[in-house]
Amino acid sequence: MADFQNMATGSSYQALLVLSFGGPNGPDDVIPFLENVLRGRNVPRERMLQVAEHYQHFGGKSPINEQNLALIDALRTDFDQHGLSHLPIYFGNRNWHPLLPDTLAQMAKDGITRALCLTTSSFSSYSGCRQYRENIAAAQDQLGPSAPAIDKLRVWYNHPHFIEAMAARVQESLANLDENQRADAHLVFTAHSIPTSMAEGCDYEKQLRESCRLVAEAVGNHPHVLVYQSRSGPPTQPWLEPDVCDYIRERASQGQRQPLVVVPIGFVSDHMEILFDLDEEAASLCQELGIPMQRASSVGTHPRFVEMVRLLVEERFSPEPVRLSVGIYPPNHDQCPDTCCPAARRPMGRPPVATVTEP
């Protein structure tokens, strides 16, 4: 097995792990999957059952696993074409099969002792970053001394290839509007809401606003706004707002009915939250209010996004890496400090909060 040597640190990497949230593969998986998600979390059961109905509305199957496999296939092709053909790619999930402990066990069986990890989350938060690192540590503890060491790739919210891929998706949607509508279009960027107390301890909002600014600039500076979706906490707990549908209603109440291009910038693939919250709820609301709406695709397997992942991997092998970024902030750190992205604060004795749905 080939080792790819990081000349700066002396470490070697033998694989890439793609680590994601997971989703049910059929109706019988929905409740067990959501119970995995909610274990030890402060989310009302009524909310779990509500989310379960979202999955059942689409036949009880989330597209997230197949979308991750498509991304892995695209990465494999790109790696083969750029000198990384001997770097195997593994797939593991936080909440459903293939579960992360099982994937690490297979990696250990295959002789992998050190690997890089891509998590399918573009922005820094507890649910999108630190919790994945905790998942890795727990799976390593479960496996014991044979568990491979895992180094997470840096957050890419301001990587030029991510911005280019996202801008291309927006341009595709703008092209679906007629010329007059295109000129008046407003960009509505969406991301998964998180508790405000969680947001206060991380750079989630700052990073999102910078990505939105960069993408809007790249497509011609259409008016844009950042809104949120998919909140899952109790009504008494403040979460980031405004909700996408509340924002649309507010615009309509003010007589604003310019075309909207809804851009799920906070999501890597078109999974359940996009299909239900945007393609069903937001689209139906816009139709009811007489507001033209296009929904941009997520980055998915866009060639520039796939290339970005390879470049992030190659950074970790170089003694003098080229760490690409655009905008006003430098590239994010490779190694997260211990204080990075804490969980949401909660009343004494209450369990921690995390998102119920796919990030």
N, C-alpha and C positions, 0 to 999 in steps of 0.2 A: 504494500500500500504506500502510495506517495504521500510524503509530508510536505506541506507548503510552509517554508520557513519565514518567519517574521524576523528580519535581520536586526531590527531595532530592539526587540525584546528577547530574542533567542527562543521564543515559543514557536511551535509548529501547529498547523491546523490540518486536520485530515478529513473534514466534512463541513457541510452547511446544514443546519437545522432550521426548517421553516416552522415557526411556532405560532399557532392561531387560537381562536376562541373555541371553535368547534360548533357543531349544530346537528340536530337530529336528521337521520337518514330515512325516517318513515314515521307514521302516526304513533306506533307503539314506543318510539324513542322520546317523544316530546316531553312527557312528564318526568321520566328519569333524567333526561338531559337538564331540564330546568331545575330539578332538585339538586343536581350537581352544581349548577350555577349558584343556587341560593344557599347552599350549605354554610351555616354560620353567618349569614348575611341578614341585615335588617331591611327586608323587603316584604310587604304584606302578601299573604297567600292569594288574596284577590288579584293582586297585580300579576302574580305568577300565572294564574288561570287566564287572565286577560291576554297575556303574551302567548300562552298555549293556544288560544283561539286564533291568534295571528298565524302561527305555524300551521294549524289545521286548515285554515283558509287556503293555504297553498299545498294541501295534500299531506301535511305533517312532515315535510322535508325542507330543510334549509339548503339553498344552493351554495353555501359557504365552502363546504368540503370540496365539491367539484371545482369551484373557482380556485381554491388553493392548489388543487392538483394541476389545473391548467397553468397556473403561474409557475409551478415547479417544472412542468414540461417546457415552458418557454425559457426558464432559467437554464435547464439542462442543455437546450439547443444553443443558447448564447454562450454558456460555459464551454461547450465543445468547440465552438468557433473561435474562442479567444484564450486557448491555452490552459483551461481549467477542466479538461475532460476527465481527469482522475480525481476530481473532488466530488464525492457522492453527496446527494441531497436527500435528507430525511424529513419526514413530516410528522408533527405531533400537535396535539390540542390540549387546551386547558380543561375542557368540560365534556368532550365526547370523543369517540374512537376516530382515529388512533390516539389514545391517551398518552400524554407526555411520558409517564413512567415506563410504559411499554416501549415507546420509541427509544428512550435512553437505554433500556435493557438490550434492545436489538443492536444499537450502536456499539455497546460494550461487547456484545457477542461477536460483532464484526471487527473488533480490534480497534475501534475508535477511542482514543484517549483524550483528544482535545478537538473542539469544534467551535465554529462561529454560529451565531444564531440571528436569524431575521425574524422579528415579531411583526405581525401584520397590523401595526399601529404606527401612524406617522407622527404622533404628537406626544409630548410628555405629560403623563398624569399617573395617578396610582393605578387605575384600571388598565391603562394603555402601556405602562412601562414597569413600575416597581412590582406590581402584582405578578407579572410574567417572570421577573427575576426571583420572586418568592416561590413561584411554581417550580422553577428550575431547581432551586435549592431543596425544596421538599422532595422532588423526584430523585435528586441525587442522594439525599439521606435515605430514602426508601430503598434504593438500589445498593447503597453501601460503597465500599472502597473501589469497586470496579466501575463506578459511574464516571463517564467522561467529564472533563472540565468544559464549561460552556462560556464563551465570551460573546456578549450581545453586541450587534452592530449599532452604530449611533443612529439617533433620530434624524430623519431626512427632510423635515418640513421646509427647509430652505435650500435643498439641493436643486441645482438648475434643471436637472433632468426630470425631477418630480414636477417642478413648476411648468416645464415645457409639455409634459404629458397631460397635466391637468388643463393647461390652456388649450391644448389640441381638443380635448373632450368638450370644452366650452364652445370652441369654434364650430365643432360638429353640430351642436345644438342651435347656435345662432344661425347656422346655414339652413336650418329647417324652418326658420321664420321668413316671411316675405320681407322685402327690402324695407318697407316702412316700419314694420314691427321690429326689425333688427336694429334700426337706428334708435328706437325708444326703449329697447330691452334693459331691464334691471337684472343684475346678477344677485341671486339669493344663495349664499354659501351656507351649507348646513354641516353640523357636527353633532356627535352624541353629547347630550347634556350630562353634566356631572354635578354633584353637590357643590355649592359655593364654598363650603369649608375645605373641600378637596382642591378646588381651583385656586384658593388663596395660598396653597402650599406648593404650587408648581407653576410651570410656564405655559400651561395649556392654552389659555386665552391669548397670551402674547404671541405664541407661535402660530396659532390659528389666524389671528389678525394679520400677521406678516405674510403668511401664505396667501390669504385672500387678496391682500394688496398687490402682491407680486403677480398673481394670476390675472386679476382685473387689469393691471397695467399691461400685461402681455397681450391681452385681447382688445386693447383700444380704450381702456379707461371708462368702460360702462359704469354707471352708478352701481354700487354694490353694498351689501350688508351681510353681516354674520349673524345667523340665528341657530337655534338648537332643536333637537328632536329626541324622541325615545327615552325621556326621563322615566325612572323606575322607582324612585324613592317615595316615602310617605308624603302626603300633601302638606304636612306641617314642616317639612324640611326644605329650606330654600335650595333650588337648583338653578343652574345658569339659564337665563332667558334672554330674548323672547323665544317661545316655541314657534316653529315654522308656521303652523296653521294660525296661531294667534297673530303673528305678524301679517299674514295675508289678509285676515279679517280686518285688522287695523288699517291697512292700506285702503281696502275697499270702503271702509267707513269714512275715509277722508276723500273719497272720490277718485282715488288713484287706481287706474286699471291698465297701466302699461304692461306689456308682455314681461313675463318672468322666466328667467332661465335658472332653475334650481340646481345647485352644484353641490353634490355630497363630498366636499373636500376632506371631511374627517374620516372617510371610509376608503378602504383599499379596493373592495370589490362590491358588486351589486347584490348584496345579501338581503336578509329578511327585513332589516330596518329600512332599507331603501325601497324594497318592493311594497311594503305595507305603508310605512309612514309617508313616503313621497309619491309613489306611483298609484297608491289607492287613496289615502286620506287627503294629501295636499292637492293631488290632481283633481279629485272629485270636488273639493272646495273651490278651486279655481274655476272649474266648469260651472258650478252653481253661481258664482259671483261674476261670471263673464270676463274672466281674466285669462288671456292666452298664456299657456305654460309649456315650457319644454324642460325635460329633466336631463341634465348631462350625465353621461356614464362616469363611473369611478375610473381610476387609472387602470385597474385590472391587469391585463397583459400588454398594455401599450409598450411598444419597443423601447421608448426612452425610459420608461419605468424599469423594465427588465434590465436595460443597460446600467441604470443607476445602481441596482442591487449588485451587479457584478463589480462596479467601481467601488462600492462600499467594501466588498470582500477584498478586492485588490489593495485597498488602502492598508489593510491589516497585515499585508505581506511585505510592505515596502519600508525600508529604513528612512526614506524621505517621502512620505505619502503626499499626494496632491489631494487635499481635502476641499472639495468643491462646495461653494455656497454662493448665494446671491442675496442682495438686500442689505439690511442694516445690521444684521447679527452675524457673528462668526459661526463656523460649523459647531455643532453640538459635541459635547465630550464623548469619548469612547467608553470610559468607565464611570458609572454613576456613583456619586458620593453616597455615604450611608444615609444622609439626610434628604436625599432626592425623592420628590413625589410621595409624601406621606399620604396615608389614608385619610378620609374625611374625619374631622373631629365629631365626636358623638357624646351624648349624655352618659354619665357614669353607669356602667353595667350594661350598656347597650352594645350589641355586636357591631362590627364594622360594616360600612356600606360599600357596595360596589354596583356596577351596572348589571342589569339582568340580561340585556340584549347584546347582540354582536357589535363589537366596537368598530 
